[in-house]
């Protein structure tokens, strides 16, 4: 009997994964349409044309994404790779080799008690990373990348149609609820959807404002400390700050590396201390005001939700943890009120 339950659970998980894979373009389209609906609506009021507003929204989003990717490349390589594909791959490979050797050298110089096993583990990690440059790995990654790009492109097109004809799709949703649910249930679903939309939209606005403030403060601190690429690292730190609690520490890694190779260990420690100061200001004053009020969650529940979602779903789970916890809180409150 136990094996039967396990088999059923595995079959259900496989079926769910297959359904999600098939519906992924639609899911991507719905997410993009929801994220861009507010700026597209605002631009529509300015330009008096929905099509132009949607076009400008996507151009702006593409420009921001391109700038961020360009910044990562400049930060890692010091300059954009030049030459053909082979030269670019060799540049990345040499960078990985040099980074691994630098980590081993740093650990040997500043951590006297480092055992040979630790150095061996770092070398093993280096070998695994370099193994990704084999022909089979590159072809497999290229195939996955092409498939992902096709899925994203279909979702992008779907999001444009959803934005352009949003009243039509809202009407279809309302008719679907009217045909499949009773009037009371229809009203409850509509109220819950409004509450969920309020939580998510307020969270997104608050997270963006919080990220901009953190990016400004981080860039200011790193520029004062004269850290190479200080403004760029500050912007990256602001983007990563969207992940509660863990994001700021992820943003400290490039700051430490850039400061260490430009000014030594003390310079790197000063940069990290500066970012910790920004993180404390954000955690105690900025984040509770502009983001915490969106969900009303206690900081402990926020931390638990980020940890749990991150464990099961990785970085995307950490990004969605706070609004997901807020939505769960809405349903728990509604369930509790219905029992009174």
N, C-alpha and C positions, 0 to 999 in steps of 0.2 A: 504493500500500500504506500509506503514511504517513497519507494522508487517511482510509483505512479505519479505522486504529487510533484516530485522533482522533474519528471519528464514533462508533465503538463506545464510547470512553471517555465522550463526551458523553451518549450514549444511556443508558449504565450509570448515570452521575451523575444524569440526569433521572429514571430509574426508581427509583433509591435515594431521591431526594428525594421522589418521589411516595409511595413505601411509608412513609417516615418521617412524611410528612404525614398519611397515613391512620391510622397506628398511634400518632400523637402522644398522643391521649387515654390509651391504654394505657401509653405510656412515662411520661407525667406521673403516672398512677396508681401505677405501680411505684415511681417515685422518691419520691413523697409517702409511700407505705406504708413504704418502707424508712427514710425519715428519721424518721417518727413511730412506728415500731415499738417502739423502746426506751422513749420516754416513755409510750407507751400501755401497754406491759407493766408498767412501774413503777407507773403509776396503777391498773392492774388489781389489783395486789397490795394496794393501799391501800383501794380502794372495793369490791373483790370483785365487780365487774361489768364485763365487757369493753365493753359498749355505752356505759355511763357514762364509762368511761376514755377511749374513743375520742372521745366528745363533748367531754369536758374538754380533751383534747389539741388538738383543732381549734379550740376556743374560745380557748385560750391562744395558739395560733399566730396566729389572726386578730387577737387583741388586740395582740400584738407588732407585726404588720405594720401595723395601723392606727395605732399610736403612732408608728412610724417614718415613715409617709407624712405624718401630721400634723406631725411634727417638720420634715420637709423643707419643707412648705408654710409653716410659721411662720418657718423660717430664711430662705426666699427672699422671701416677701412681707411679713414682719414681723407679719402677722396673717392670719387666715383670710379669704379673699375673701368679700365680702358682696354681696348683690344677685342679679340674674338672670344667665343665661348670658352675655348680651352684656356686662354689667358686668365679669364675671370675665375674659372674653377681652380686654377693653380694658385691664384691670389688668395682665394678663400681657404684653400687647403694649407697654404703656407701660414696664413693668419692663425688657423686652428692649431697648427703645430707650434707656432711661436707662443700662442697664449697658454697652451698646456705646459710648455717648457718654462714659461715665466712663472706659472703657478707653482711648479715644483721647486724652482729656484727660490721664489719668495718664501715658501714654506720651510725650505732647508735653512735659509738665512735667519728668519725671524722666529721660527718655532724649533728650538734646538732639540726638543724631545720627540720630534717627528720620527717615526719608525720607518724601516725599509718597506714595511707593508703598506704604509700610507703612500709612499712614492710609487710603489708598484700599482696600487689601485688607481692613481692618477694616470699612470702610463696606460693601464688597461682601458680607462675611459677615453684617452686620446686615441688609442687604436680603434675603438668602436666608432668614434666620431669620424675618423678618417676612412673607416670601412664604408661609410655612406657615399664615398666618391667612386665606388666601383660602377661599372657600366650597368649591371643589372639594377643596382639601387637607383641610379640616375634615371633609367628608363621607367622603373616602377614609380618613382616620385613624379616624373613627367606625366605618366598616364593618370595618376591620381589628381595631379594639378589640373590637367585638361578636363577631367570629369567634373571636378569641383567648379571650375570656371564656367563650364556649360550649365551646370545646375544653378549657379549664381546668376548667370545671364538670363536664364529663363525666369528666375524669381524676380530679377530686376525689371524685366518687361511686364511681368504680372503686376508688380507694384505700381508701375506707371498707369496701367489700366484701372487699378483699384483707386488710385488718387483721382484720375480724370473723371471717372464715373462713380464716385463714392456714394452719391445719393441713391443711385440705382441699386448698388449692392447692399446698402443699409435697408432699403425697401424690401429686397429679397430676404434679408435676414429677419425682418419683422414679420413678413408673411409666413416664413418657415416656422417661426415660433407660434404664430397664431394658429397654424394648421396642425401642429404637433403637440401643443401644450394647452392646458386650460388657462382661463384668463388670470386666475390667481398666480399660477406658476409662471405665466408670461410676465406678470408684473414683478415677481420676485427676481426672475432672471435679469430683467431690465435694470432693477435697482442694484443688484449685485454687480452687473456690468458697469454701471455708472460709478459705483464705489471703486471698483478695480481700476477703471480708467483714471479716476482722480488720484489714486495712490501712485500708479505708474507714471502718469504725466508729471505730477509734482516731484516724484523722485528723479526723473530725467532732468527736469529743469534745475532742481537743486544740485544734482551731481555735476552738471555742466558748470554752474556758477562756482561750485566748490573747486572743481578742477582748474578753472581759470585763475582763481585766487591762489591756489597752491602752486600752479605753474609760475605765476608772477613772483611770489615770495621765494620759491626755490631758485628761479633764475637770478633774482636780486642777490640772494645769499651767495650763490656760486660765483656770480660776477664779482662781488666784493672780495671773495677769496681768490679770485683770478684763476679759476679752474678752467682748463681748456674745454671749449664747447659748452660753457656754463649755461647759456640761454637755451641751447638745444636740449641739454640734459634736464633742465628745469621744465621744459615743455613736455618731455617724455615722462617725467615724474608726475606732472599734472594729469596726463592721460592715464597713467597707471593708478593714480589715486582714486579712480572710479571704483577700484576693488577695495572695499573697506578693510582697514587694519593691515592687510598683507601688502596691498599695492604700494604704499610708501616705502616699505622695505625693499621691494623689487626695484623701485626707482633709485635706491641708494647704491645699487651695484655698479651701474655705469659711472656714477659720480665718484665712487671709490677708485675704480680702475683708472679713469681719466686723471684724477688728482694724484694717484700713486705714481703713474708713469711720467707725470710732468713735474712733480715736486717732492716725491718721496712719501714715506709712511705718515709722517706728521701732517703733511698737507692733506693726505687722504683722510686721516682721522678728523681733521678740522672740517672737511667737507661733509663727512657723515654726521658730525655733531651739529653742523648748521642745518642739515636736512631733518635731523631728529627734532631740533627746535621748531622748525616749520610744521612737522608732523604733530607735535604737542599743541601748538597753536590751533591747528586744524581740528584735532580730535576734541579739544576742550571748548573751543569757541565757535569755529566756523561750521564744521560738520553738523553739530547738534541743531544749529539755527536754520541752516539752509537745506539740510537733508533729513535730519532726524525727525522733524515735525511732520514729514510727509507720511511716515508709516506709524509713528507713535510706538515703535518697538524699543524695548529696553536694550542697552548696549550689549548685555550678556546674550540676549537672544539673537542680536545681529551677528555677534562673534560666532555663536553656535551654527547659525544658518550658513554663514560663509564657509566655516570649516566643513560642515556636512556636504554642502553642495559642491565645494571644491574637491572633496575626496571622491565623489561619485562622477562628477561631470567636468572636472578640471577648471581651467580659466573661465570658460563660458558660464559654468555653474557659479563661480565666485561673483561674476558680474551680475547674474540674475538673482543672487541669493536674497538681497534685501527686498526687492519688490515681490519676490515669491513668498517670502516670510510675511510681508504685509498683506498679500492676498489670502494666505492661509489664516491670518489673524481675522480678516473680515468674515470668512466662512465660520470660524469658531465662534465669533461674537454673535453672528446671526443664528447659529445653532443653539447657543446658550440662551438667547432671547426667546427663541421659539419654545424652549422648555419651561419658561417662567409662567 
